Amino acid sequence: MSELVARILVVDDDKAVRAALRVNLRKAGHEVQLAQSVDEALRMISERPVDLVLTDVAMPGRTGLELLAELRRRWPTVRVVVMTGYGSVEDAVGAMKSGADDYIIKPVSRNELLVIVDKALAEKALLAELVQLRQQVQDQYGYKEIIGCTAEMVEVYELIETVADTSALVLLQGPTGTGKELISSAIHYRSDRRGAAFVRVNCAALPEGLLESELFGHEKGAFTGAVRQHRGKFEQADGGTLMLDEIGEITATTQVKLLRVLESGEFTRVGGSEPIKVDTRVIAATNRDLLSEVREGRFREDLYYRLNVFNIQVPPLKDRRDDVPLLVDHFVKRFAERHGRSPELSVPAATMQRLLNYHWPGNVRELQHVVERAVILSKGAELTGVKLPEAPQGRPPGAEVLPDGMTLQAALLEYERRVLIEALKAADGVQAQAARDLGISRSNLNYRINRLRIQIKDIVYE
């Protein structure tokens, strides 16, 4: 059976049929809801979307064909399978002409049911993937989201063009928030692999055991909860590109297994014994200095040199300040449209100067958040509500002359509080990441957060 797990709504006026279908579908791992009429079904879908509707045709009141018509009008991506009796095959034919994905004749056998359900769900997944792929190509192929014309960014564009149509491994290094995922996507969609999948894995988001399963997949029964075979990201990206984000966070054990895959192109699923061969291009990204990690013994030297075939250094925003006006203009237009603000929203010169003077520890991502918040707050024709920790031009934060009445101790505490808040913003509130960026332990960071009374509202833009 398929690996796809779905939310399925069964619609039938016969209680026994509903109960039997629920048992069989739940055994296959699906989440099942039951409705005994068309009106009840429509109400339930309005409250909670579903992936597939399995409906009888002949029911008291409104029929299954009427439900089909309503689903196609209001939720065109929902898959619909109709059920009908032996004497009403013409109803099934009519349903297929009206847009049903398949039909099944009552009484429903378990095997036939699961085959038809799996087929409908697979088609839904394929359609969703196709739509996503087309959108990604449209958005990414021409560098639509990578903004910048400084010498630093021109160099990045040239490197992308140089490496895109090769099969070389690429290592992207740069601070958090600089757009490494966008660059990975641009490399993929400018390569001859663009017709296959672009798959991203955040290596820092999963513990070692789950990361191994996520990368290489697992066999049914490999561990508690492994109720079906799972294809890992390397298999999903076969013929395409796999981006390993935050590669510097993987453990020594995973480093060994990753090196083996990169060297041979083969791996085995967790709990499996048969080697699987793939043709997957890898782009690794990190905000760490991997060479320093190698020297400190935290990252394998052989893996580092295997990944570092083609290195692209992604510059922080503070090193390309001339790109700030371009980025601001891009984000203002995007968020004005998204949030229903004036399409002619302008940025006052004084506001732009403040944005240019700021040091942007969170890079482009932080600028994006700041502009989106300001757009949301803007009511007229000008951008208002830009909120930044101010620092006088030409001086780093904390180097200001002390205001009257402020002691050195109070100024130091205020500076420490500002640094912690900016580090947390740059890490999207993830304390473990912020602690690593600051070079302190997470417990130390947590202590300082409590001591300085930093709250969620201090680090959230929206």
C-alpha positions as CSV (number, residue, x, y, z in Angstrom):
1,M,0.0,0.0,0.0
2,S,1.0,3.6,-0.4
3,E,3.0,5.5,2.2
4,L,0.6,8.4,1.9
5,V,-1.5,9.1,5.1
6,A,-4.5,11.3,4.6
7,R,-7.6,12.8,6.2
8,I,-10.6,11.0,4.6
9,L,-14.3,11.9,4.9
10,V,-16.8,9.0,4.4
11,V,-20.3,10.1,3.4
12,D,-23.0,7.4,3.5
13,D,-26.5,7.2,5.0
14,D,-25.9,3.5,6.0
15,K,-24.4,3.4,9.5
16,A,-23.0,-0.1,9.0
17,V,-21.2,0.9,5.8
18,R,-19.7,4.0,7.5
19,A,-18.4,1.9,10.4
20,A,-16.9,-0.8,8.1
21,L,-15.1,1.8,5.9
22,R,-13.8,3.6,9.0
23,V,-12.3,0.4,10.4
24,N,-10.5,-0.5,7.1
25,L,-9.2,3.0,6.4
26,R,-8.0,3.5,10.0
27,K,-6.1,0.2,9.8
28,A,-4.3,1.5,6.8
29,G,-3.2,4.5,8.9
30,H,-5.6,7.2,7.6
31,E,-7.6,9.7,9.7
32,V,-11.3,9.1,9.1
33,Q,-14.4,11.3,9.6
34,L,-17.9,10.2,9.0
35,A,-21.0,12.0,7.7
36,Q,-24.5,10.6,6.9
37,S,-25.6,13.4,4.6
38,V,-24.4,15.9,2.0
39,D,-25.2,18.8,4.2
40,E,-23.3,17.3,7.1
41,A,-20.3,16.6,4.9
42,L,-20.1,20.1,3.5
43,R,-20.3,21.5,7.0
44,M,-17.5,19.2,8.2
45,I,-15.2,20.1,5.3
46,S,-15.8,23.8,5.9
47,E,-14.7,23.4,9.4
48,R,-11.7,21.1,8.7
49,P,-10.3,20.4,5.2
50,V,-9.9,16.9,4.0
51,D,-7.7,15.2,1.4
52,L,-10.3,12.7,0.0
53,V,-14.1,12.2,0.1
54,L,-15.5,8.7,-0.3
55,T,-19.2,9.2,-1.0
56,D,-22.3,7.1,-1.8
57,V,-24.3,8.2,-4.8
58,A,-27.8,7.4,-3.7
59,M,-28.7,9.1,-0.4
60,P,-31.9,10.6,1.0
61,G,-32.1,14.3,0.2
62,R,-29.1,15.6,-1.7
63,T,-27.2,13.0,-3.7
64,G,-23.5,12.1,-3.9
65,L,-23.5,13.7,-7.4
66,E,-24.7,17.0,-5.9
67,L,-21.9,16.7,-3.3
68,L,-19.4,16.1,-6.1
69,A,-20.5,19.2,-8.0
70,E,-20.2,21.3,-4.8
71,L,-16.8,19.9,-4.0
72,R,-15.5,20.6,-7.5
73,R,-16.8,24.2,-7.2
74,R,-15.5,25.0,-3.7
75,W,-12.6,22.6,-3.1
76,P,-11.2,21.5,-6.5
77,T,-8.1,19.8,-5.1
78,V,-10.0,17.4,-2.9
79,R,-10.0,13.9,-4.4
80,V,-13.5,12.3,-4.7
81,V,-14.3,8.6,-5.0
82,V,-18.0,7.6,-5.5
83,M,-19.6,4.4,-4.3
84,T,-22.6,2.8,-6.1
85,G,-24.5,-0.5,-6.2
86,Y,-24.4,-3.1,-9.0
87,G,-27.7,-1.8,-10.4
88,S,-26.5,1.8,-10.7
89,V,-23.3,1.6,-12.7
90,E,-24.6,4.4,-14.9
91,D,-24.4,6.6,-11.8
92,A,-20.7,5.9,-11.5
93,V,-20.1,6.6,-15.2
94,G,-22.0,9.9,-14.7
95,A,-19.9,10.8,-11.7
96,M,-16.7,10.2,-13.6
97,K,-17.9,12.5,-16.3
98,S,-18.7,15.1,-13.7
99,G,-15.1,15.0,-12.3
100,A,-15.0,12.1,-9.8
101,D,-11.5,10.6,-9.5
102,D,-12.7,7.0,-9.3
103,Y,-15.6,4.8,-8.4
104,I,-16.1,1.6,-6.5
105,I,-19.0,-0.9,-6.6
106,K,-20.8,-2.0,-3.4
107,P,-20.3,-4.2,-1.5
108,V,-16.8,-2.7,-1.0
109,S,-13.9,-5.2,-0.6
110,R,-11.1,-4.1,1.7
111,N,-8.3,-4.7,-0.9
112,E,-10.1,-2.9,-3.7
113,L,-10.9,0.0,-1.4
114,L,-7.3,0.6,-0.3
115,V,-6.0,0.3,-3.9
116,I,-8.4,2.9,-5.2
117,V,-7.8,5.2,-2.2
118,D,-4.1,5.0,-2.6
119,K,-4.3,5.7,-6.3
120,A,-6.4,8.8,-5.7
121,L,-4.1,10.1,-2.9
122,A,-1.0,9.5,-5.1
123,E,-2.6,11.5,-7.9
124,K,-3.3,14.3,-5.4
125,A,0.3,14.3,-4.2
126,L,1.6,14.3,-7.8
127,L,-0.6,17.2,-8.7
128,A,0.5,19.2,-5.6
129,E,4.2,18.5,-6.5
130,L,3.7,19.7,-10.0
131,V,2.0,22.9,-8.9
132,Q,4.7,23.5,-6.4
133,L,7.5,22.8,-9.0
134,R,5.9,25.2,-11.5
135,Q,5.7,27.9,-8.9
136,Q,9.2,27.4,-7.7
137,V,10.5,27.6,-11.3
138,Q,8.5,30.7,-11.9
139,D,9.7,32.4,-8.6
140,Q,13.3,31.2,-8.5
141,Y,14.7,30.5,-11.9
142,G,15.4,34.2,-12.8
143,Y,16.8,35.2,-9.3
144,K,13.5,36.8,-8.6
145,E,14.0,36.6,-4.8
146,I,17.8,37.2,-4.7
147,I,18.1,41.0,-4.6
148,G,21.4,42.9,-4.9
149,C,23.7,44.7,-7.4
150,T,26.8,45.3,-5.2
151,A,30.1,43.8,-6.2
152,E,29.7,41.2,-3.5
153,M,26.4,40.0,-4.9
154,V,27.6,40.2,-8.5
155,E,30.3,37.7,-7.5
156,V,27.7,35.4,-6.0
157,Y,25.7,35.5,-9.2
158,E,28.8,34.7,-11.3
159,L,29.6,31.7,-9.0
160,I,26.0,30.4,-9.3
161,E,26.2,30.6,-13.1
162,T,29.6,28.9,-13.1
163,V,28.6,25.9,-11.0
164,A,24.9,25.5,-11.8
165,D,25.2,23.2,-14.9
166,T,27.9,21.0,-13.3
167,S,27.3,18.1,-10.9
168,A,29.8,19.5,-8.3
169,L,29.0,19.6,-4.6
170,V,28.5,23.1,-3.3
171,L,29.2,24.5,0.1
172,L,27.5,27.8,1.0
173,Q,28.9,29.6,4.0
174,G,27.5,32.8,5.5
175,P,25.7,34.2,8.5
176,T,22.1,33.3,9.4
177,G,19.5,35.2,7.3
178,T,21.7,35.9,4.3
179,G,19.6,33.8,1.8
180,K,21.5,30.6,1.5
181,E,18.4,28.6,0.7
182,L,17.5,31.0,-2.1
183,I,21.0,30.6,-3.6
184,S,20.7,26.8,-3.4
185,S,17.3,27.0,-5.1
186,A,18.8,29.2,-7.9
187,I,21.6,26.7,-8.5
188,H,19.1,23.9,-8.8
189,Y,16.7,25.7,-11.2
190,R,19.5,26.9,-13.4
191,S,20.9,23.3,-13.7
192,D,19.9,20.4,-15.9
193,R,18.3,18.9,-12.8
194,R,15.5,21.5,-12.6
195,G,12.9,19.0,-13.8
196,A,13.5,16.9,-10.8
197,A,12.9,17.6,-7.1
198,F,14.7,20.3,-5.0
199,V,14.5,19.0,-1.4
200,R,15.7,20.8,1.7
201,V,16.6,19.4,5.1
202,N,17.3,21.5,8.2
203,C,19.9,19.3,9.9
204,A,19.7,21.4,13.2
205,A,15.9,20.8,13.5
206,L,16.1,17.0,14.1
207,P,17.8,14.8,16.7
208,E,20.4,12.3,15.4
209,G,18.1,9.2,15.2
210,L,15.3,11.1,13.4
211,L,17.8,12.9,11.1
212,E,19.2,9.6,9.9
213,S,15.7,8.3,9.1
214,E,14.9,11.6,7.4
215,L,18.0,11.5,5.2
216,F,18.2,7.8,4.4
217,G,14.6,6.5,5.1
218,H,13.6,3.4,7.1
219,E,12.0,0.0,6.6
220,K,8.7,-1.0,8.1
221,G,9.3,-2.1,11.7
222,A,12.8,-0.6,11.9
223,F,11.9,1.1,15.2
224,T,8.8,1.8,17.3
225,G,6.4,3.8,15.2
226,A,7.8,2.7,11.9
227,V,4.5,1.3,10.6
228,R,5.4,1.6,6.9
229,Q,8.4,2.0,4.7
230,H,9.7,5.5,4.4
231,R,11.8,7.0,1.5
232,G,14.4,9.4,2.8
233,K,15.4,12.7,1.4
234,F,18.2,11.3,-0.7
235,E,15.7,9.1,-2.5
236,Q,13.2,11.9,-2.8
237,A,15.8,14.0,-4.4
238,D,17.1,11.3,-6.8
239,G,17.9,13.0,-10.1
240,G,17.6,16.4,-8.4
241,T,19.2,18.4,-5.6
242,L,19.3,17.9,-1.8
243,M,20.1,21.0,0.3
244,L,21.6,20.1,3.7
245,D,21.0,23.3,5.7
246,E,23.0,23.8,8.9
247,I,25.4,21.0,8.0
248,G,27.6,22.0,10.8
249,E,25.1,20.7,13.4
250,I,25.2,17.0,12.5
251,T,26.8,14.5,14.9
252,A,30.0,12.5,14.3
253,T,28.0,9.4,13.6
254,T,25.8,11.1,10.9
255,Q,29.0,12.7,9.5
256,V,30.4,9.2,8.8
257,K,27.3,8.0,7.1
258,L,26.9,11.1,5.0
259,L,30.6,10.8,3.9
260,R,29.9,7.3,2.7
261,V,26.9,8.4,0.6
262,L,28.8,11.3,-0.9
263,E,31.7,9.0,-1.8
264,S,29.7,6.0,-3.2
265,G,26.2,7.4,-4.0
266,E,24.8,4.4,-2.0
267,F,23.2,3.9,1.4
268,T,20.8,1.6,3.2
269,R,17.6,2.6,4.9
270,V,17.4,2.3,8.7
271,G,16.6,-1.3,9.4
272,G,17.4,-2.3,5.8
273,S,20.1,-4.4,4.3
274,E,19.8,-3.7,0.5
275,P,22.0,-0.9,-0.8
276,I,20.2,1.9,-2.6
277,K,21.9,3.8,-5.4
278,V,20.9,7.4,-6.1
279,D,22.0,10.3,-8.3
280,T,21.5,13.2,-5.9
281,R,23.4,16.4,-6.0
282,V,24.2,17.9,-2.6
283,I,24.4,21.5,-1.6
284,A,25.5,22.0,2.0
285,A,25.0,25.3,3.9
286,T,26.2,26.5,7.3
287,N,26.6,29.7,9.3
288,R,29.6,28.1,11.0
289,D,33.3,28.4,10.0
290,L,33.7,24.7,9.2
291,L,37.4,24.9,8.9
292,S,37.6,26.1,12.5
293,E,35.2,23.3,13.4
294,V,37.6,20.8,11.8
295,R,40.5,22.3,13.8
296,E,38.5,22.0,17.0
297,G,37.7,18.3,16.2
298,R,34.0,18.9,15.9
299,F,33.7,18.2,12.2
300,R,35.4,15.5,10.1
301,E,38.3,16.8,8.0
302,D,37.6,14.3,5.2
303,L,33.9,15.3,5.1
304,Y,34.8,19.0,5.0
305,Y,37.0,18.6,2.0
306,R,34.4,16.3,0.3
307,L,31.8,19.0,0.8
308,N,34.0,22.0,-0.1
309,V,34.4,21.2,-3.8
310,F,32.9,24.6,-4.8
311,N,32.7,27.2,-2.0
312,I,30.4,30.2,-2.2
313,Q,30.7,32.8,0.6
314,V,27.4,34.6,1.1
315,P,28.1,38.1,2.4
316,P,26.3,39.6,5.4
317,L,24.0,42.6,4.8
318,K,26.4,44.9,6.6
319,D,29.0,44.3,3.9
320,R,26.6,45.3,1.1
321,R,24.7,48.2,2.5
322,D,24.1,49.7,-1.0
323,D,21.7,46.8,-1.6
324,V,19.5,47.9,1.3
325,P,17.3,50.3,-0.8
326,L,16.7,47.6,-3.4
327,L,15.7,45.1,-0.7
328,V,13.5,47.6,1.0
329,D,11.7,48.5,-2.2
330,H,11.2,44.8,-3.0
331,F,9.8,43.9,0.4
332,V,7.6,47.0,0.6
333,K,5.9,46.0,-2.8
334,R,5.6,42.4,-1.7
335,F,4.0,43.0,1.7
336,A,1.9,45.9,0.6
337,E,0.2,43.5,-1.9
338,R,0.0,40.7,0.7
339,H,-1.5,42.9,3.5
340,G,-3.7,45.1,1.4
341,R,-1.8,48.3,1.8
342,S,-1.3,51.1,-0.8
343,P,0.6,49.7,-3.9
344,E,2.3,53.2,-4.1
345,L,3.6,53.0,-0.5
346,S,6.7,55.1,-0.4
347,V,9.7,55.2,2.0
348,P,10.6,58.6,3.5
349,A,14.2,59.6,3.1
350,A,14.8,59.8,6.8
351,T,13.4,56.3,7.2
352,M,15.6,54.9,4.5
353,Q,18.6,56.6,6.1
354,R,17.8,54.8,9.4
355,L,17.7,51.5,7.6
356,L,21.0,52.2,5.9
357,N,22.7,53.1,9.2
358,Y,21.5,50.0,11.0
359,H,24.1,47.1,11.4
360,W,21.6,44.3,10.6
361,P,22.9,41.4,12.7
362,G,20.0,39.3,11.4
363,N,20.8,40.2,7.8
364,V,18.2,40.1,5.0
365,R,15.8,38.0,7.1
366,E,15.8,40.7,9.8
367,L,15.3,43.5,7.2
368,Q,12.4,41.5,5.7
369,H,10.7,41.2,9.2
370,V,11.2,44.9,10.0
371,V,9.8,46.0,6.6
372,E,6.8,43.7,6.9
373,R,5.9,44.9,10.3
374,A,6.2,48.5,9.1
375,V,4.0,47.9,6.1
376,I,1.3,46.4,8.3
377,L,1.4,49.4,10.6
378,S,1.3,51.9,7.7
379,K,-2.0,53.6,7.2
380,G,-1.3,56.2,4.6
381,A,0.9,56.6,1.6
382,E,4.2,56.5,3.5
383,L,6.0,53.6,5.3
384,T,5.7,54.2,9.1
385,G,6.3,52.1,12.2
386,V,9.9,51.1,11.4
387,K,11.3,49.9,14.8
388,L,15.1,49.6,15.2
389,P,17.5,49.7,18.1
390,E,19.0,53.0,17.2
391,A,22.8,53.7,17.1
392,P,24.4,56.9,16.0
393,Q,25.9,56.7,12.5
394,G,29.6,55.7,12.5
395,R,29.4,54.2,16.0
396,P,28.8,50.6,16.9
397,P,25.9,49.9,19.3
398,G,27.0,50.4,22.8
399,A,29.7,53.0,22.0
400,E,27.4,55.9,22.6
401,V,28.3,58.6,25.1
402,L,26.4,57.8,28.3
403,P,23.1,59.8,28.7
404,D,22.9,62.0,31.7
405,G,22.2,60.1,34.9
406,M,23.1,56.7,33.5
407,T,25.8,54.7,35.2
408,L,28.3,52.6,33.4
409,Q,26.8,49.4,34.9
410,A,23.4,50.4,33.7
411,A,24.7,51.1,30.2
412,L,26.5,47.8,30.0
413,L,23.4,46.0,31.0
414,E,21.4,47.8,28.4
415,Y,24.0,47.0,25.7
416,E,24.0,43.3,26.8
417,R,20.2,43.2,26.6
418,R,20.3,44.8,23.1
419,V,22.9,42.3,21.9
420,L,20.9,39.3,23.2
421,I,17.6,40.6,21.7
422,E,19.3,41.0,18.3
423,A,20.9,37.5,18.5
424,L,17.5,36.0,19.3
425,K,15.8,37.9,16.4
426,A,18.5,36.7,14.0
427,A,17.9,33.1,15.2
428,D,14.1,33.5,14.8
429,G,13.8,33.0,18.6
430,V,15.6,29.7,18.7
431,Q,17.7,29.9,21.9
432,A,20.1,27.1,21.0
433,Q,21.0,28.9,17.7
434,A,21.3,32.3,19.4
435,A,23.6,30.8,22.1
436,R,25.9,29.3,19.4
437,D,26.0,32.6,17.6
438,L,27.0,34.4,20.8
439,G,29.5,31.7,21.8
440,I,27.9,30.9,25.1
441,S,26.0,27.9,26.5
442,R,22.2,27.7,26.2
443,S,21.9,27.6,30.0
444,N,24.0,30.8,30.2
445,L,21.8,32.5,27.6
446,N,18.7,31.4,29.5
447,Y,20.1,32.9,32.7
448,R,20.9,36.2,31.0
449,I,17.4,36.3,29.4
450,N,15.8,35.9,32.8
451,R,18.2,38.4,34.5
452,L,17.6,41.1,31.8
453,R,13.8,40.3,31.7
454,I,13.7,39.8,28.0
455,Q,10.2,38.8,26.8
456,I,8.8,37.2,23.7
457,K,7.3,40.6,22.6
458,D,10.9,42.0,22.5
459,I,12.0,39.6,19.8
460,V,8.9,39.1,17.7
461,Y,8.2,41.5,14.8
462,E,4.7,40.4,14.0
